[in-house]
């Protein structure tokens, strides 16, 4: 589903003198996949450059350090997700709060299915305390937490409540949404299921939405 490397056109190696000699979208997508597979410490700029068929000095020319490339790759995919979420909100402007929430949940599931490497990076980084995990918490998770609190208040006005602390709600919701895709190898070997098949993604979206909105949410009496 994510055939980034197969689409890459090999380039001749050379000095990084022209800004046009690098496709930044392609670089950041390839870097994100590489970091998700090897972790930050286990992934080198050389490895990423080899996947792209370019010289590593070209990457250093644009990003100076590996950590800058990591920040740029995670920021890039997050911005893509945020743009898609905004589009969903615009399209669902006439929906009820709860139906818009379901639409956003479905959109998130499809996005994670297409870019599971982002979630793999986040989960790996959050198992340890580091400069990168602090950055994730402050830059990505804090804004999401703030918006979640606002959304839950909007749900409550519409008569729905989540009768649990927000940390539990957030953990449960993301587990329901994402764990299905993290278990892709298990699903293939034990059940013969490709979790990235469109039918399976749609089925998972239906099940996840049903669990989240029929179990985690309660109708106020």
Secondary structure, DSSP 8 states (H G I E B T S, - for coil): ---TGGG-----------GGGS-HHHHHHHHHHHHHHHTTTT--HHHHHHHHTS-HHHHHHHHSSHHHHHHHHHHHHHHHHHHHHHHHHHHTTTS-HHHHHHHHHHHHHHHHHH-HHHHHHHHHHTTS-SHHHHHHIIIIIHHHHHHHHHHHHHHHHTTEEE-S-HHHHHHHHHHHHHHHHHTHHHIIIII---TTSHHHHHHHHHHHHHHIIIIIEEE--
